[in-house]
């Protein structure tokens, strides 16, 4: 039901895959920016990178679900 609503709203599997790849890039960028800008050190930078990096599997899962729905 949720996948149908997302598909009807215009979200396609390619969009979810692109978001997943972008979140991987953003994970690296957020880690690098936090490592340079934060006085808290590398620990906080690692947390930022991991936080953003955890989005990728969710977007890949949505992409797979949407691709299966599009094939039906």
C-alpha positions in Angstrom: 0.0 0.0 0.0 2.8 2.4 0.9 4.7 1.6 -2.2 1.6 2.2 -4.4 1.1 5.6 -2.8 4.8 6.5 -3.3 4.5 5.4 -7.0 1.3 7.3 -7.5 3.0 10.4 -6.0 5.6 10.2 -8.8 8.5 8.4 -7.0 10.2 5.9 -9.2 12.8 3.3 -8.5 15.5 5.4 -10.2 14.8 8.2 -7.8 15.3 6.0 -4.8 18.5 4.5 -6.3 19.8 8.0 -6.9 19.0 9.0 -3.4 20.9 6.0 -2.1 24.0 6.8 -4.1 23.8 10.5 -3.1 23.5 9.5 0.6 26.8 7.5 0.3 28.5 10.6 -1.2 26.9 12.8 1.5 28.2 10.4 4.1 31.8 11.0 3.0 31.3 14.7 2.7 29.6 15.1 6.1 32.5 13.1 7.7 35.1 15.3 6.0 33.4 18.5 6.8 32.8 17.6 10.4 36.4 16.4 10.8 37.7 19.8 9.7 35.1 22.1 11.2 34.2 20.5 14.5 36.5 21.0 17.5 35.0 17.8 19.0 37.4 15.7 16.9 37.2 12.6 14.8 34.6 10.8 17.0 31.8 13.3 16.1 32.8 13.2 12.4 32.5 9.4 12.5 29.0 9.7 14.0 27.9 12.2 11.3 29.3 9.9 8.5 27.6 6.8 10.0 24.3 8.7 10.5 24.0 9.8 6.9 25.4 6.5 5.6 22.6 4.6 7.2 20.1 6.1 4.8 21.5 4.3 1.8 20.1 0.8 2.6 16.7 2.3 3.2 16.7 4.0 -0.2 18.0 0.9 -1.9 15.2 -1.1 -0.3 12.6 1.4 -1.5 14.2 1.3 -4.9 13.9 -2.5 -5.0 10.3 -2.4 -3.8 9.4 0.3 -6.4 11.1 -1.7 -9.2 9.1 -4.8 -8.3 5.9 -2.7 -8.2 6.8 -1.2 -11.6 7.3 -4.6 -13.1 3.8 -5.8 -12.1 
